Amino acid sequence: MPRLLQYQSIKHFESKIQMALLNRIMFKIIDKLNFLGDNKFCQNQMMNSL
């Protein structure tokens, strides 16, 4: 496997992990906001701020 390809696949893998972590954190935050109250508004605010 060429070096560059290896590097790119590692980078790709890292970004997938970061996305998964981010999604989990976002889900927890949204879950808490849902628990607190007006979930549609909160979710829209969250999505708009991304």
PyMOL CGO cylinders between C-alpha atoms (Angstrom):
from pymol import cmd
from pymol.cgo import CYLINDER

trace = [
    CYLINDER, 0.00, 0.00, 0.00, 1.45, 3.36, -1.04, 0.3, 1, 1, 1, 1, 1, 1,
    CYLINDER, 1.45, 3.36, -1.04, 2.27, 5.76, 1.79, 0.3, 1, 1, 1, 1, 1, 1,
    CYLINDER, 2.27, 5.76, 1.79, -0.10, 8.48, 0.63, 0.3, 1, 1, 1, 1, 1, 1,
    CYLINDER, -0.10, 8.48, 0.63, -3.00, 6.09, 0.32, 0.3, 1, 1, 1, 1, 1, 1,
    CYLINDER, -3.00, 6.09, 0.32, -2.33, 4.77, 3.79, 0.3, 1, 1, 1, 1, 1, 1,
    CYLINDER, -2.33, 4.77, 3.79, -2.24, 8.30, 5.16, 0.3, 1, 1, 1, 1, 1, 1,
    CYLINDER, -2.24, 8.30, 5.16, -5.49, 9.24, 3.43, 0.3, 1, 1, 1, 1, 1, 1,
    CYLINDER, -5.49, 9.24, 3.43, -7.29, 6.17, 4.72, 0.3, 1, 1, 1, 1, 1, 1,
    CYLINDER, -7.29, 6.17, 4.72, -6.11, 6.92, 8.25, 0.3, 1, 1, 1, 1, 1, 1,
    CYLINDER, -6.11, 6.92, 8.25, -7.31, 10.50, 7.91, 0.3, 1, 1, 1, 1, 1, 1,
    CYLINDER, -7.31, 10.50, 7.91, -10.63, 9.25, 6.57, 0.3, 1, 1, 1, 1, 1, 1,
    CYLINDER, -10.63, 9.25, 6.57, -10.96, 6.85, 9.49, 0.3, 1, 1, 1, 1, 1, 1,
    CYLINDER, -10.96, 6.85, 9.49, -10.12, 9.60, 11.98, 0.3, 1, 1, 1, 1, 1, 1,
    CYLINDER, -10.12, 9.60, 11.98, -12.73, 11.92, 10.52, 0.3, 1, 1, 1, 1, 1, 1,
    CYLINDER, -12.73, 11.92, 10.52, -15.32, 9.13, 10.70, 0.3, 1, 1, 1, 1, 1, 1,
    CYLINDER, -15.32, 9.13, 10.70, -14.53, 8.65, 14.38, 0.3, 1, 1, 1, 1, 1, 1,
    CYLINDER, -14.53, 8.65, 14.38, -14.74, 12.38, 15.01, 0.3, 1, 1, 1, 1, 1, 1,
    CYLINDER, -14.74, 12.38, 15.01, -18.10, 12.54, 13.23, 0.3, 1, 1, 1, 1, 1, 1,
    CYLINDER, -18.10, 12.54, 13.23, -19.39, 9.63, 15.31, 0.3, 1, 1, 1, 1, 1, 1,
    CYLINDER, -19.39, 9.63, 15.31, -18.27, 11.29, 18.53, 0.3, 1, 1, 1, 1, 1, 1,
    CYLINDER, -18.27, 11.29, 18.53, -19.78, 14.58, 17.46, 0.3, 1, 1, 1, 1, 1, 1,
    CYLINDER, -19.78, 14.58, 17.46, -23.06, 12.86, 16.61, 0.3, 1, 1, 1, 1, 1, 1,
    CYLINDER, -23.06, 12.86, 16.61, -23.15, 11.20, 20.02, 0.3, 1, 1, 1, 1, 1, 1,
    CYLINDER, -23.15, 11.20, 20.02, -22.47, 14.50, 21.79, 0.3, 1, 1, 1, 1, 1, 1,
    CYLINDER, -22.47, 14.50, 21.79, -25.07, 16.29, 19.67, 0.3, 1, 1, 1, 1, 1, 1,
    CYLINDER, -25.07, 16.29, 19.67, -27.58, 13.54, 20.36, 0.3, 1, 1, 1, 1, 1, 1,
    CYLINDER, -27.58, 13.54, 20.36, -27.00, 13.84, 24.12, 0.3, 1, 1, 1, 1, 1, 1,
    CYLINDER, -27.00, 13.84, 24.12, -27.34, 17.62, 24.01, 0.3, 1, 1, 1, 1, 1, 1,
    CYLINDER, -27.34, 17.62, 24.01, -30.51, 17.46, 21.93, 0.3, 1, 1, 1, 1, 1, 1,
    CYLINDER, -30.51, 17.46, 21.93, -31.83, 14.74, 24.24, 0.3, 1, 1, 1, 1, 1, 1,
    CYLINDER, -31.83, 14.74, 24.24, -31.28, 17.03, 27.23, 0.3, 1, 1, 1, 1, 1, 1,
    CYLINDER, -31.28, 17.03, 27.23, -32.90, 19.94, 25.44, 0.3, 1, 1, 1, 1, 1, 1,
    CYLINDER, -32.90, 19.94, 25.44, -35.88, 17.75, 24.56, 0.3, 1, 1, 1, 1, 1, 1,
    CYLINDER, -35.88, 17.75, 24.56, -36.14, 16.84, 28.21, 0.3, 1, 1, 1, 1, 1, 1,
    CYLINDER, -36.14, 16.84, 28.21, -36.09, 20.51, 29.17, 0.3, 1, 1, 1, 1, 1, 1,
    CYLINDER, -36.09, 20.51, 29.17, -38.82, 21.69, 26.87, 0.3, 1, 1, 1, 1, 1, 1,
    CYLINDER, -38.82, 21.69, 26.87, -39.70, 22.91, 23.40, 0.3, 1, 1, 1, 1, 1, 1,
    CYLINDER, -39.70, 22.91, 23.40, -37.76, 20.31, 21.44, 0.3, 1, 1, 1, 1, 1, 1,
    CYLINDER, -37.76, 20.31, 21.44, -38.59, 21.44, 17.89, 0.3, 1, 1, 1, 1, 1, 1,
    CYLINDER, -38.59, 21.44, 17.89, -37.28, 24.92, 18.56, 0.3, 1, 1, 1, 1, 1, 1,
    CYLINDER, -37.28, 24.92, 18.56, -34.14, 23.61, 20.25, 0.3, 1, 1, 1, 1, 1, 1,
    CYLINDER, -34.14, 23.61, 20.25, -33.42, 21.15, 17.47, 0.3, 1, 1, 1, 1, 1, 1,
    CYLINDER, -33.42, 21.15, 17.47, -33.86, 23.84, 14.84, 0.3, 1, 1, 1, 1, 1, 1,
    CYLINDER, -33.86, 23.84, 14.84, -31.50, 26.14, 16.73, 0.3, 1, 1, 1, 1, 1, 1,
    CYLINDER, -31.50, 26.14, 16.73, -28.93, 23.35, 17.02, 0.3, 1, 1, 1, 1, 1, 1,
    CYLINDER, -28.93, 23.35, 17.02, -29.12, 22.48, 13.32, 0.3, 1, 1, 1, 1, 1, 1,
    CYLINDER, -29.12, 22.48, 13.32, -28.95, 26.12, 12.26, 0.3, 1, 1, 1, 1, 1, 1,
    CYLINDER, -28.95, 26.12, 12.26, -25.89, 26.75, 14.39, 0.3, 1, 1, 1, 1, 1, 1,
    CYLINDER, -25.89, 26.75, 14.39, -23.91, 23.96, 12.71, 0.3, 1, 1, 1, 1, 1, 1,
]
cmd.load_cgo(trace, "trace")
